[in-house]
Amino acid sequence: MPVPALAADSEVAQQMPANSPVSESAANVTRKRQIVISIPDRRLAVLESGAVVRIYPIAVGSTRTPSPDGDFVIINRAKDPTYRHGDAEIAPGKDNPLGSRWMGLSLKGYGIHGTNMQNSIGKASSHGCFRMRKKDVEELYTLMQVGDAVTVRRERDAMIAQVFAAPATTPVAANVLDAKTQSNSEVQMASVAEKTTVETTQQ
């Protein structure tokens, strides 16, 4: 019997361990790519060596379930994740609230993923995670890897203004991307590099 889609107000998921491995040890890889997310703009940018190479529209958390801000890293990735909540389970497919791709953040329960509600993109409508359109999240998945930094800002500060004003491939000033971000990322990866599962997600 098919597992029914969960109600919108109970979107707390647990992924199956087998499909979210840490693919490599982040300590041995030089990272050149970084994600920058602007909550007020509801957009996600990919930077490579300081240059903006992609910008995507996203859905962010609602006022009742806001998205976190701060400096994080990607700790795991999964293709076609399984959604779990309580006794219910939704297999990969069109009814899966996580869509076709998952990239988990170092803040437990949060990630960047697809969605089965494409019309939510561009809105403050998620349960804290960052939702993307199918084609966008699948492209992003090919660009990012475990250990890459993710910077999320709740306000339009100088860094956000520069990143999202810049056309693709325009270098962003090195001092705008706070050195603290790199330091925080290294500390976080040291503590999560061995994790292989995402226990819960706020989608």
Contact map, one row per residue, 1 for C-alpha under 8 A:
11100000000000000000000000000000000000000000000000000000000000000000000000000000000000000000000000000000000000000000000000000000000000000000000000000000000000000000000000000000000000000000000000000000000
11110000000000000000000000000000000000000000000000000000000000000000000000000000000000000000000000000000000000000000000000000000000000000000000000000000000000000000000000000000000000000000000000000000000
11111000000000000000000000000000000000000000000000000000000000000000000000000000000000011110000000000000000000000000000000000000000000000000000000000000000000000000000000000000000000000000000000000000000
01111100000000000000000000000000000000000000000000000000000000000000000000000000000000010100000000000000000000000000000000000000000000000000000000000000000000000000000000000000000000000000000000000000000
00111110000000000000000000000000000000000000000000000000000000000000000000000000000000000100001110000000000000000000000000000000000000000000000000000000000000000000000000000000000000000000000000000000000
00011111011000000000000000000000000000000000000000000000000000000000000000000000000000000000000000000000000000000000000000000000000000000000000000000000000000000000000000000000000000000000000000000000000
00001111111000000000000000000000000000000000000000000000000000000000000000000000000000000000000000000000000000000000000000000000000000000000000000000000000000000000000000000000000000000000000000000000000
00000111111000000000000000000000000000000000000000000000000000000000000000000000000000000000000000000000000000000000000000000000000000000000000000000000000000000000000000000000000000000000000000000000000
00000011111000000000000000000000000000000000000000000000000000000000000000000000000000000000000000000000000000000000000000000000000000000000000000000000000000000000000000000000000000000000000000000000000
00000111111100000000000000000000000000000000000000000000000000000000000000000000000010000000000000000000000000000000000000000000000000000000000000000000000000000000000000000000000000000000000000000000000
00000111111110000000000000000000000000000000000000000000000000000000000000000000000010000000000010000000000000000000000000000010000000000000000000000000000000000000000000000000000000000000000000000000011
00000000011111000000000000000000000000000000000000000000000000000000000000000000000110000000000000000000000000000000000000000000000000000000000000000000000000000000000000000000000000000000000000000001111
00000000001111100000000000000000000000000000000000000000000000000000000000000000001110000000000000000000000000000000000000000000000000000000000000000000000000000000000000000000000000000000000000000011111
00000000000111110000000000000000000000000000000000000000000000000000000000000000011110000000000000000000000000000000000000000000000000000000000000000000000000000000000000000000000000000000000000000111100
00000000000011111011000000000000000000000000000000000000000000000000000000000000111100000000000000000000000000000000000000000000000000000000000000000000000000000000000000000000000000000000000000001111000
00000000000001111111000000000000000000000000000000000000000000000000000000000000111000000000000000000000000000000000000000000000000000000000000000000000000000000000000000000000000000000000000000001000000
00000000000000111111100000000000000000000000000000000000000000000000000000000000000000000000000000000000000000000000000000000000000000000000000000000000000000000000000000000000000000000000000000011100000
00000000000000011111100000000000000000000000000000000000000000000000000000000000000000000000000000000000000000000000000000000000000000000000000000000000000000000000000000000000000000000000000000001000000
00000000000000111111100000000000000000000000000000000000000000000000000000000111100000000000000000000000000000000000000000000000000000000000000000000000000000000000000000000000000000000000000000000000000
00000000000000111111110000000000000000000000000000000000000000000000000000011110100000000000000000000000000000000000000000000000000000000000000000000000000000000000000000000000000000000000000000011100000
00000000000000001111111000000000000000000000000000000000000000000000000000011100000000000000000000000000000000000000000000000000000000000000000000000000000000000000000000000000000000000000000000011000000
00000000000000000001111110000000000000000000000000000000000000000000000000111000000000000000000000000000000000000000000000000000000000000000000001000000000000000000000000000000000000000000000011110000000
00000000000000000000111110000000000000000000000000000000000000000000000000011000000000000000000000000000000000000000000000000000000000000000000001000000000000000000000000000000000000000000000000000000000
00000000000000000000011111000000000000000000000000000000000000000000000000000000000000000000000000000000000000000000000000000000000000000000000001000000000000000000000000000000000000000000000000000000000
00000000000000000000011111111000000000000000000000000000000000000000000000000000000000000000000000000000000000000000000000000000000000000000000001100000000000000000000000000000000000000000000010000000000
00000000000000000000000111111000000000000000000000000000000000000000000000000000000000000000000000000000000000000000000000000000000000000000000001100000000000000000000000000000000000000000100010000000000
00000000000000000000000011111000000000000000000000000000000000000000000000000000000000000000000000000000000000000000000000000000000000000000000000000000000000000000000000000000000000000100110000000000000
00000000000000000000000011111100000000000000000000000000000000000000000000000000000000000000000000000000000000000000000000000000000000000000000000000000000000000000000000000000000000000000000000000000000
00000000000000000000000011111110000000000000000000000000000000000000000000000000000000000000000000000000000000000000000000000000000000000000000000000000000000000000000000000000000000000000000000000000000
00000000000000000000000000011111000000000000000000000000000000000000000000000000000000000000000000000000000000000000000000000000000000000000000000000000000000000000000000000000000000000000000000000000000
00000000000000000000000000001111110000000000000000000000000000000000000000000000000000000000000000000000000000000000000000000000000000000000000000110000000000000000000000000000000000000000000000000000000
00000000000000000000000000000111110000000000000110000000000000000000000000000000000000000000000000000000000000000000000000000000000000000000000000010000000000000000000000000000000000000000000000000000000
00000000000000000000000000000011111000000000011110000000000000000000000000000000000000000000000000000000000000000000000000000000000000000000000100011000000000000000000000000000000000000000000000000000000
00000000000000000000000000000011111100000000011100000000000000000000000000000000000000000000000000000000000000000000000000000000000000000000000000011110000000000000000000000000000000000000000000000000000
00000000000000000000000000000000111110000001111000000000000000000000000000000000000000000000000000000000000000000000000000000000000000000000000000011110000000000000000000000000000000000000000000000000000
00000000000000000000000000000000011111000001111000000000000000000000000000000000000000000000000000000000000000000000000000000000000000000000000000000111100000010010000000000000000000000000000000000000000
00000000000000000000000000000000001111100111100000000000000000000000000000000000000000000000000000000000000000000000000000000000000000000000000000000111100000000000000000000000000000000000000000000000000
00000000000000000000000000000000000111111111000000000000000000000000000000000000000000000000000000000000000000000000000000000000000000000000000000000001111100010000000000000000000000000000000000000000000
00000000000000000000000000000000000011111110000000000000000100000010000000000000000000000000000000000000000000000000000000000000000000000000000000000001111000000000000000000000000000000000000000000000000
00000000000000000000000000000000000001111100000000000000000000000000000000000000000000000000000000000000000000000000000000000000000000000000000000000000011100000000000000000000000000000000000000000000000
00000000000000000000000000000000000001111110000000000000000000000000000000000000000000000000000000000000000000000000000000000000000000000000000000000000000000000000000000000000000000000000000000000000000
00000000000000000000000000000000000011111111000000000000111100000000000000000000000000000000000000000000000000000000000001110000000000000000000000000000000000000000000000000000000000000000000000000000000
00000000000000000000000000000000000011101111100000000011110000000000000000000000000000000000000000000000000000000000000001000000000000000000000000000000000000000000000000000000000000000000000000000000000
00000000000000000000000000000000001111000111110000000011110000000000000000000000000000000000000000000000000000000000000000000000000000000000000000000000000000000000000000000000000000000000000000000000000
00000000000000000000000000000000001110000011111000011111000000000000000000000000000000000000000000000000000000000000000000000000000000000000000000000000000000000011000000000000000000000000000000000000000
00000000000000000000000000000000111100000001111100011110000000000000000000000000000000000000000000000000000000000000000000000000000000000000000000000000000000000000000000000000000000000000000000000000000
00000000000000000000000000000000111100000000111111111100000000000000000000000000000000000000000000000000000000000000000000000000000000000000000000000000000000000000000000000000000000000000000000000000000
00000000000000000000000000000001110000000000011111111000000000000000000000000000000000000000000000000000000000000000000000000000000000000000000000000000000000000000000000000000000000000000000000000000000
00000000000000000000000000000001100000000000001111100000000000000000000000000000000000000000000000000000000000000000000000000000000000000000000000000000000000000000000000100000000000000000000000000000000
00000000000000000000000000000000000000000000001111110000000000000000000000000000000000000000000000000000000000000000000000000000000000000000000000000000000000000000000000111100000000000000000000000000000
00000000000000000000000000000000000000000000001111111000000000000000000000000000000000000000000000000000000000000000000000000000000000000000000000000000000000000000000111110000000000000000000000000000000
00000000000000000000000000000000000000000000111101111110000000000000000000000000000000000000000000000000000000000000000000000000000000000000000000000000000000000010011111110000000000000000000000000000000
00000000000000000000000000000000000000000000111100111110000000000000000000000000000000000000000000000000000000000000000000000000000000000000000000000000000000000000000111000000000000000000000000000000000
00000000000000000000000000000000000000000000111000011111000000000000000000000000000000000000000000000000000000000000000000000000000000000000000000000000000000000000000100000000000000000000000000000000000
00000000000000000000000000000000000000000011110000011111100000000000000000000000000000000000000000000000000000000000000000000000000000000000000000000000000000000001000100000000000000000000000000000000000
00000000000000000000000000000000000000000011100000000111110000000000000000000000000000000000000000000000000000000000000000000000000100010000000000000000000000000000000000000000000000000000000000000000000
00000000000000000000000000000000000000000111000000000011111000000000000000000000000000000000000000000000000000000000000011000000000100000000000000000000000000000000000000000000000000000000000000000000000
00000000000000000000000000000000000000000111000000000001111100000000000000000000000000000000000000000000000000000000000011100000011110000000000000000000000000000000000000000000000000000000000000000000000
00000000000000000000000000000000000000000100000000000000111110000000000000000000000000000000000000000000000000000000000111111100011100000000000000000000000000000000000000000000000000000000000000000000000
00000000000000000000000000000000000000100100000000000000011111000110000000000000000000000000000000000000000000000000000001111111111000000000000000000000000000000000000000000000000000000000000000000000000
00000000000000000000000000000000000000000000000000000000001111111110000000000000000000000000000000000000000000000000000000011111110000000000000000000000000000000000000000000000000000000000000000000000000
00000000000000000000000000000000000000000000000000000000000111111110000000000000000000000000000000000000000000000000000000011111000000000000000000000000000000000000000000000000000000000000000000000000000
00000000000000000000000000000000000000000000000000000000000011111100000000000000000000000000000000000000000000000000000000010000000000000000000000000000000000000000000000000000000000000000000000000000000
00000000000000000000000000000000000000000000000000000000000011111100000000000000000000000000000000000000000000000000000000000000000000000000000000000000000000000000000000000000000000000000000000000000000
00000000000000000000000000000000000000000000000000000000000011111110000000000000000000000000000000000000000000000000000000000111000000000000000000000000000000000000000000000000000000000000000000000000000
00000000000000000000000000000000000000000000000000000000000111111111000000000000000000000000000000000000000000000000000000000111000000000000000000000000000000000000000000000000000000000000000000000000000
00000000000000000000000000000000000000100000000000000000000111001111100000000000000000000000000000000000000000000000000000000011110000000000000000000000000000000000000000000000000000000000000000000000000
00000000000000000000000000000000000000000000000000000000000000000111110000000000000000000000000000000000000000000000000000000001000000000000000000000001000000000000000000000000000000000000000000000000000
00000000000000000000000000000000000000000000000000000000000000000011111000000000000000000000000000000000000000000000000000000000000000000000000000000011110000000000000000000000000000000000000000000000000
00000000000000000000000000000000000000000000000000000000000000000001111100000000000000000000000000000000000000000000000000000000000000000000000000000011100000000000000000000000000000000000000000000000000
00000000000000000000000000000000000000000000000000000000000000000000111110000000000000000000000000000000000000000000000000000000000000000000000000001111000000000000000000000000000010011000000000000000000
00000000000000000000000000000000000000000000000000000000000000000000011111000000000000000000000000000000111000000000000000000000000000000000000000001111000000000000000000000000000000011001000000000000000
00000000000000000000000000000000000000000000000000000000000000000000001111100000000000000000000000000000110000000000000000000000000000000000000001111100000000000000000000000000000000001001100000000000000
00000000000000000000000000000000000000000000000000000000000000000000000111111000000000000000000000000011110000000000000000000000000000000000000011111100000000000000000000000000000000000000000000000000000
00000000000000000000010000000000000000000000000000000000000000000000000011111000000000000000000000000011110000000000000000000000000000000000000001100000000000000000000000000000000000000000100110100000000
00000000000000000001111000000000000000000000000000000000000000000000000001111100000000000000000000000011100000000000000000000000000000000000000001000000000000000000000000000000000000000000000000111100000
00000000000000000001111000000000000000000000000000000000000000000000000001111110000000000000000000001111000000000000000000000000000000000000000011000000000000000000000000000000000000000000000000000000000
00000000000000000011100000000000000000000000000000000000000000000000000000011111100000000000000000001110000000000000000000000000000000000000000000000000000000000000000000000000000000000000000000000000000
00000000000000000011000000000000000000000000000000000000000000000000000000001111100000000000000000011100000000000000000000000000000000000000000000000000000000000000000000000000000000000000000000000000000
00000000000000000010000000000000000000000000000000000000000000000000000000000111110000000001100000111100000000000000000000000000000000000000000000000000000000000000000000000000000000000000000000000000000
00000000000000110011000000000000000000000000000000000000000000000000000000000111111000000011000001111100000000000000000000000000000000000000000000000000000000000000000000000000000000000000000000000000000
00000000000001110000000000000000000000000000000000000000000000000000000000000001111100001111000101000000000000000000000000000000000000000000000000000000000000000000000000000000000000000000000000000000000
00000000000011110000000000000000000000000000000000000000000000000000000000000000111110001111000111000000000000000000000000000000000000000000000000000000000000000000000000000000000000000000000000000000000
00000000000111100000000000000000000000000000000000000000000000000000000000000000011111111100000000000000000000000000000000000000000000000000000000000000000000000000000000000000000000000000000000000000000
00000000011111000000000000000000000000000000000000000000000000000000000000000000001111111000000000000000000000000000000000000000000000000000000000000000000000000000000000000000000000000000000000000000000
00000000000000000000000000000000000000000000000000000000000000000000000000000000000111110000000000000000000000000000000000000000000000000000000000000000000000000000000000000000000000000000000000000000000
00000000000000000000000000000000000000000000000000000000000000000000000000000000000111111000000000000000000000000000000000000000000000000000000000000000000000000000000000000000000000000000000000000000000
00110000000000000000000000000000000000000000000000000000000000000000000000000000000111111100000000000000000000000000000000000000000000000000000000000000000000000000000000000000000000000000000000000000000
00100000000000000000000000000000000000000000000000000000000000000000000000000000011110111110000000000000000000000000000000000000000000000000000000000000000000000000000000000000000000000000000000000000000
00111000000000000000000000000000000000000000000000000000000000000000000000000000011100011111001100000000000000000000000000000000000000000000000000000000000000000000000000000000000000000000000000000000000
00100000000000000000000000000000000000000000000000000000000000000000000000000000111000001111100100000000000000000000000000000000000000000000000000000000000000000000000000000000000000000000000000000000000
00000000000000000000000000000000000000000000000000000000000000000000000000000001111000000111111100110000000000000000000000000000000000000000000000000000000000000000000000000000000000000000000000000000000
00000000000000000000000000000000000000000000000000000000000000000000000000000001000000000011111100110000000000000000000000000000000000000000000000000000000000000000000000000000000000000000000000000000000
00000000000000000000000000000000000000000000000000000000000000000000000000000000000000000001111100100000000000000001000000000000000000000000000000000000000000000000000000000000000000000000000000000000000
00001000000000000000000000000000000000000000000000000000000000000000000000000000000000000101111110000000000000000001000000000000000000000000000000000000000000000000000000000000000000000000000000000000000
00001000000000000000000000000000000000000000000000000000000000000000000000000000011000000111111111100000000000000011000000000000000000000000000000000000000000000000000000000000000000000000000000000000000
00001000001000000000000000000000000000000000000000000000000000000000000000000000001000000000001111100000000000000111100000000000000000000000000000000000000000000000000000000000000000000000000000000000001
00000000000000000000000000000000000000000000000000000000000000000000000000000000111000000000000111111100000000001111000000000000000000000000000000000000000000000000000000000000000000000000000000000000001
00000000000000000000000000000000000000000000000000000000000000000000000000000001100000000001110111111100000000001111000000000000000001000000000000000000000000000000000000000000000000000000000000000000000
00000000000000000000000000000000000000000000000000000000000000000000000000000011100000000001100001111100000000001110000000000000000001001100000000000000000000000000000000000000000000000000000000000000000
00000000000000000000000000000000000000000000000000000000000000000000000000001111100000000000000001111110000000001100000000000000000000001100100000000000000000000000000000000000000000000000000000000000000
00000000000000000000000000000000000000000000000000000000000000000000000000001111100000000000000001111111000000111100000000000000000000000000000000000000000000000000000000000000000000000000000000000000000
00000000000000000000000000000000000000000000000000000000000000000000000001111100000000000000000000001111100000111000000000000000000000000000100000000000000000000000000000000000000000000000000000000000000
00000000000000000000000000000000000000000000000000000000000000000000000001111000000000000000000000000111110011110000000000000000000000000000000000000000000000000000000000000000000000000000000000000100000
00000000000000000000000000000000000000000000000000000000000000000000000111110000000000000000000000000011111111110000000000000000000000000000000000000100000000000000000000000000000000000000000000000000000
00000000000000000000000000000000000000000000000000000000000000000000000111100000000000000000000000000001111101000000000000000000000000000000000000000000000000000000000000000000000000000001100100000000000
00000000000000000000000000000000000000000000000000000000000000000000000100000000000000000000000000000000111111000000000000000000000000000000000000000000000000000000000000000000000000000000000000000000000
00000000000000000000000000000000000000000000000000000000000000000000000000000000000000000000000000000000111111000000000000000000000000000000000000000000000000000000000000000000000000000000000000000111100
00000000000000000000000000000000000000000000000000000000000000000000000000000000000000000000000000000001101111100000000000000000000000000000000000000000000000000000000000000000000000000000000000000111110
00000000000000000000000000000000000000000000000000000000000000000000000000000000000000000000000000000001111111110000000000000001100000000000000000000000000000000000000000000000000000000000000000000001111
00000000000000000000000000000000000000000000000000000000000000000000000000000000000000000000000000000111100011111000000000000000110000000000000000000000000000000000000000000000000000000000000000000000111
00000000000000000000000000000000000000000000000000000000000000000000000000000000000000000000000000000111100001111100000000000000111100000000000000000000000000000000000000000000000000000000000000000000000
00000000000000000000000000000000000000000000000000000000000000000000000000000000000000000000000001111110000000111110000000000000111100001000000000000000000000000000000000000000000000000000000000000000000
00000000000000000000000000000000000000000000000000000000000000000000000000000000000000000000000011111100000000011111000000000000001111001000000000000000000000000000000000000000000000000000000000000000000
00000000000000000000000000000000000000000000000000000000000000000000000000000000000000000000000111110000000000001111110000000000001111000000000000000000000000000000000000000000000000000000000000000000000
00000000000000000000000000000000000000000000000000000000000000000000000000000000000000000000011111100000000000000111110000000000000000000000000000000000000000000000000000000000000000000000000000000000000
00000000000000000000000000000000000000000000000000000000000000000000000000000000000000000000000010000000000000000011111110000000000000000000000000000000000000000000000000000000000000000000000000000000000
00000000000000000000000000000000000000000000000000000000000000000000000000000000000000000000000000000000000000000011111110000000000110000000000000000000000000000000000000000000000000000000000000000000000
00000000000000000000000000000000000000000000000000000000000000000000000000000000000000000000000000000000000000000000111110000000000000000000000000000000000000000000000000000000000000000000000000000000000
00000000000000000000000000000000000000000000000000000000001000000000000000000000000000000000000000000000000000000000111111111100000000000000000000000000000000000000000000000000000000000000000000000000000
00000000000000000000000000000000000000000000000000000000111000000000000000000000000000000000000000000000000000000000111111100000001110000000000000000000000000000000000000000000000000000000000000000000000
00000000000000000000000000000000000000000110000000000000111100000000000000000000000000000000000000000000000000000000000111110000000000000000000000000000000000000000000000000000000000000000000000000000000
00000000000000000000000000000000000000000100000000000000011100000000000000000000000000000000000000000000000000000000000111111000000000000000000000000000000000000000000000000000000000000000000000000000000
00000000000000000000000000000000000000000100000000000000001111100000000000000000000000000000000000000000000000000000000101111100000000000000000000000000000000000000000000000000000000000000000000000000000
00000000000000000000000000000000000000000000000000000000001111000000000000000000000000000000000000000000000000000000000100111110000000000000000000000000000000000000000000000000000000000000000000000000000
00000000000000000000000000000000000000000000000000000000001111001100000000000000000000000000000000000000000000000000000100011111111000000000000000000000000000000000000000000000000000000000000000000000011
00000000001000000000000000000000000000000000000000000000000111001110000000000000000000000000000000000000000000000000000000001111100000000000000000000000000000000000000000000000000000000000000000000000011
00000000000000000000000000000000000000000000000000000000000111001111000000000000000000000000000000000000000001000000000000000111110000000000000000000000000000000000000000000000000000000000000000000000011
00000000000000000000000000000000000000000000000000000000000110000010000000000000000000000000000000000000000001111000000000000111111000000000000000000000000000000000000000000000000000000000000000000000111
00000000000000000000000000000000000000000000000000000000011110000010000000000000000000000000000000000000000000111000000000000101111100000000000000000000000000000000000000000000000000000000000000000000001
00000000000000000000000000000000000000000000000000000000011100000000000000000000000000000000000000000000000000011110000010000100111110000000000000000000000000000000000000000000000000000000000000000000001
00000000000000000000000000000000000000000000000000000001111000000000000000000000000000000000000000000000000000011110010010000000011111011000000000000000000000000000000000000000000000000000000000000000000
00000000000000000000000000000000000000000000000000000000010000000000000000000000000000000000000000000000000000000110010010000000001111111000000000000000000000000000000000000000000000000000000000000000000
00000000000000000000000000000000000000000000000000000000000000000000000000000000000000000000000000110000000000000110000000000000000111111100000000000000000000000000000000000000000000000000000000000000000
00000000000000000000000000000000000000000000000000000000000000000000000000000000000000000000000000000000000000000000000000000000000011111110000000000000000000000000000000000000000000000000000000000000000
00000000000000000000000000000000000000000000000000000001000000000000000000000000000000000000000000000000000000000000000000000000000111111111000000000000000000000000000000000000000000000000000000000000000
00000000000000000000000000000000000000000000000000000000000000000000000000000000000000000000000000011000000000001100000000000000000111111111100000000000000000000000000000000000000000000000000000000000000
00000000000000000000000000000000000000000000000000000000000000000000000000000000000000000000000000011000000000000000000000000000000001111111110000000000000000000000000000000000000000000000000000000000000
00000000000000000000000000000000000000000000000000000000000000000000000000000000000000000000000000000000000000000000000000000000000000111111111000000000000000000000000000000000000000000000000000000000000
00000000000000000000000000000000000000000000000000000000000000000000000000000000000000000000000000000000000000000000000000000000000000011111111100000000000000000000000000000000000000000000000000000000000
00000000000000000000000000000000000000000000000000000000000000000000000000000000000000000000000000001010000000000000000000000000000000001111111110000000000000000000000000000000000000000000000000000000000
00000000000000000000000000000000000000000000000000000000000000000000000000000000000000000000000000000000000000000000000000000000000000000111111110000000000000000000000000000000000000000000000000000000000
00000000000000000000000000000000000000000000000000000000000000000000000000000000000000000000000000000000000000000000000000000000000000000011111110000000000000000000000000000000000000000000000000000000000
00000000000000000000000000000000100000000000000000000000000000000000000000000000000000000000000000000000000000000000000000000000000000000001111111010000000000000000000000000000000000000000000000000000000
00000000000000000000000000000000000000000000000000000000000000000000000001001000000000000000000000000000000000000000000000000000000000000000111111110000000000000000000000000000000000000000000000000000000
00000000000000000000011111000000000000000000000000000000000000000000000011111000000000000000000000000000000000000000000000000000000000000000000111110000000000000000000000000000000000000000000000000000000
00000000000000000000000011000010000000000000000000000000000000000000000011100000000000000000000000000000000000000000000000000000000000000000000011111000000000000000000000000000000000001000100000000000000
00000000000000000000000000000011111000000000000000000000000000000000000011000000000000000000000000000000000000000000000000000000000000000000000111111100000000000000000000000000000000000000000000000000000
00000000000000000000000000000000111000000000000000000000000000000000001111000000000000000000000000000000000000000000000000000000000000000000000000111110000000000000000000000000000011001000000000000000000
00000000000000000000000000000000011110000000000000000000000000000000001111000000000000000000000000000000100000000000000000000000000000000000000000011111000000000000000000000000000000000000000000000000000
00000000000000000000000000000000011110000000000000000000000000000000111100000000000000000000000000000000000000000000000000000000000000000000000000001111100000000000000000000000000010000000000000000000000
00000000000000000000000000000000000111100000000000000000000000000001111100000000000000000000000000000000000000000000000000000000000000000000000000000111110000000000000000000000000000000000000000000000000
00000000000000000000000000000000000111100000000000000000000000000000110000000000000000000000000000000000000000000000000000000000000000000000000000000011111110010000000000000000000000000000000000000000000
00000000000000000000000000000000000001110000000000000000000000000000100000000000000000000000000000000000000000000000000000000000000000000000000000000001111100000000000000000000000000000000000000000000000
00000000000000000000000000000000000001110000000000000000000000000000000000000000000000000000000000000000000000000000000000000000000000000000000000000000111110010000000000000000000000000000000000000000000
00000000000000000000000000000000000001010000000000000000000000000000000000000000000000000000000000000000000000000000000000000000000000000000000000000000111111111000000000000000000000000000000000000000000
00000000000000000000000000000000000000000000000000000000000000000000000000000000000000000000000000000000000000000000000000000000000000000000000000000000101111111000000000000000000000000000000000000000000
00000000000000000000000000000000000000000000000000000000000000000000000000000000000000000000000000000000000000000000000000000000000000000000000000000000000111111100000000000001000000000000000000000000000
00000000000000000000000000000000000000000000000000000000000000000000000000000000000000000000000000000000000000000000000000000000000000000000000000000000000111111110000000000001100000000000000000000000000
00000000000000000000000000000000000101000000000000000000000000000000000000000000000000000000000000000000000000000000000000000000000000000000000000000000101111111111000000000000000000000000000000000000000
00000000000000000000000000000000000000000000000000000000000000000000000000000000000000000000000000000000000000000000000000000000000000000000000000000000000111111111100000000000000000000000000000000000000
00000000000000000000000000000000000000000000000000000000000000000000000000000000000000000000000000000000000000000000000000000000000000000000000000000000000001111111110000010000000000000000000000000000000
00000000000000000000000000000000000100000000100000010000000000000000000000000000000000000000000000000000000000000000000000000000000000000000000000000000000000111111110000010000000000000000000000000000000
00000000000000000000000000000000000000000000100000000010000000000000000000000000000000000000000000000000000000000000000000000000000000000000000000000000000000011111111000000000000000000000000000000000000
00000000000000000000000000000000000000000000000000000000000000000000000000000000000000000000000000000000000000000000000000000000000000000000000000000000000000001111111000000000000000000000000000000000000
00000000000000000000000000000000000000000000000000010000000000000000000000000000000000000000000000000000000000000000000000000000000000000000000000000000000000000111111101010000000000000000000000000000000
00000000000000000000000000000000000000000000000000010000000000000000000000000000000000000000000000000000000000000000000000000000000000000000000000000000000000000001111111000000000000000000000000000000000
00000000000000000000000000000000000000000000000000111110000000000000000000000000000000000000000000000000000000000000000000000000000000000000000000000000000000000000011111000000000000000000000000000000000
00000000000000000000000000000000000000000000000000111000000000000000000000000000000000000000000000000000000000000000000000000000000000000000000000000000000000000000001111100000000000000000000000000000000
00000000000000000000000000000000000000000000000000111000000000000000000000000000000000000000000000000000000000000000000000000000000000000000000000000000000000000000011111110000000000000000000000000000000
00000000000000000000000000000000000000000000000011110000000000000000000000000000000000000000000000000000000000000000000000000000000000000000000000000000000000000000000011111000000000000000000000000000000
00000000000000000000000000000000000000000000000001110000000000000000000000000000000000000000000000000000000000000000000000000000000000000000000000000000000000000110010001111101100000000000000000000000000
00000000000000000000000000000000000000000000000001000000000000000000000000000000000000000000000000000000000000000000000000000000000000000000000000000000000000000000000000111111100000000000000000000000000
00000000000000000000000000000000000000000000000001000000000000000000000000000000000000000000000000000000000000000000000000000000000000000000000000000000000000000000000000011111110000000000000000000000000
00000000000000000000000000000000000000000000000000000000000000000000000000000000000000000000000000000000000000000000000000000000000000000000000000000000000000000000000000001111111000000000000000000000000
00000000000000000000000000000000000000000000000000000000000000000000000000000000000000000000000000000000000000000000000000000000000000000000000000000000000001100000000000011111110000000000000000000000000
00000000000000000000000000000000000000000000000000000000000000000000000000000000000000000000000000000000000000000000000000000000000000000000000000000000000000100000000000011111111010000000000000000000000
00000000000000000000000000000000000000000000000000000000000000000000000000000000000000000000000000000000000000000000000000000000000000000000000000000000000000000000000000000111111111000000000000000000000
00000000000000000000000000000000000000000000000000000000000000000000000000000000000000000000000000000000000000000000000000000000000000000000000000000000000000000000000000000010111111100000000000000000000
00000000000000000000000000000000000000000000000000000000000000000000000000000000000000000000000000000000000000000000000000000000000000000000000000000000000000000000000000000000011111110000000000000000000
00000000000000000000000000000000000000000000000000000000000000000000001000000000000000000000000000000000000000000000000000000000000000000000000000001010000000000000000000000000111111111000000000000000000
00000000000000000000000000000000000000000000000000000000000000000000000000000000000000000000000000000000000000000000000000000000000000000000000000001000000000000000000000000000011111111100000000000000000
00000000000000000000000000000000000000000000000000000000000000000000000000000000000000000000000000000000000000000000000000000000000000000000000000000000000000000000000000000000001111111110000000000000000
00000000000000000000000000000000000000000000000000000000000000000000001100000000000000000000000000000000000000000000000000000000000000000000000000000000000000000000000000000000000111111111000000000000000
00000000000000000000000000000000000000000000000000000000000000000000001110000000000000000000000000000000000000000000000000000000000000000000000000101000000000000000000000000000000011111111100000000000000
00000000000000000000000000100000000000000000000000000000000000000000000000000000000000000000000000000000000000000000000000000000000000000000000000000000000000000000000000000000000001111111110000000000000
00000000000000000000000000000000000000000000000000000000000000000000000000000000000000000000000000000000000000000000000000000000000000000000000000000000000000000000000000000000000000111111111000000000000
00000000000000000000000000000000000000000000000000000000000000000000000110000000000000000000000000000000010000000000000000000000000000000000000000000000000000000000000000000000000000011111111100000000000
00000000000000000000000001100000000000000000000000000000000000000000000010100000000000000000000000000000010000000000000000000000000000000000000000100000000000000000000000000000000000001111111110000000000
00000000000000000000000000100000000000000000000000000000000000000000000000000000000000000000000000000000000000000000000000000000000000000000000000000000000000000000000000000000000000000111111110000000000
00000000000000000000000000000000000000000000000000000000000000000000000000000000000000000000000000000000000000000000000000000000000000000000000000000000000000000000000000000000000000000011111111000000000
00000000000000000000000000000000000000000000000000000000000000000000000000100000000000000000000000000000010000000000000000000000000000000000000000000000000000000000000000000000000000000001111111100000000
00000000000000000000010011000000000000000000000000000000000000000000000000100000000000000000000000000000000000000000000000000000000000000000000000000000000000000000000000000000000000000000111111100000000
00000000000000000000010000000000000000000000000000000000000000000000000000000000000000000000000000000000000000000000000000000000000000000000000000000000000000000000000000000000000000000000001111110000000
00000000000000000000010000000000000000000000000000000000000000000000000000110000000000000000000000000000000000000000000000000000000000000000000000000000000000000000000000000000000000000000000111111000000
00000000000000001001110000000000000000000000000000000000000000000000000000010000000000000000000000000000000000000000000000000000000000000000000000000000000000000000000000000000000000000000000001111100000
00000000000000111101100000000000000000000000000000000000000000000000000000010000000000000000000000000000000000000000000000000000000000000000000000000000000000000000000000000000000000000000000000111110000
00000000000001101001000000000000000000000000000000000000000000000000000000010000000000000000000000000001000110000000000000000000000000000000000000000000000000000000000000000000000000000000000000011111100
00000000000011100000000000000000000000000000000000000000000000000000000000000000000000000000000000000000000110000000000000000000000000000000000000000000000000000000000000000000000000000000000000001111100
00000000000111100000000000000000000000000000000000000000000000000000000000000000000000000000000000000000000111000000000000000000000000000000000000000000000000000000000000000000000000000000000000000111110
00000000000111000000000000000000000000000000000000000000000000000000000000000000000000000000000000000000000111100000000000000000100000000000000000000000000000000000000000000000000000000000000000000111111
00000000001110000000000000000000000000000000000000000000000000000000000000000000000000000000000000000000000011100000000000000111100000000000000000000000000000000000000000000000000000000000000000000001111
00000000001110000000000000000000000000000000000000000000000000000000000000000000000000000000000011000000000001100000000000000111111000000000000000000000000000000000000000000000000000000000000000000000111
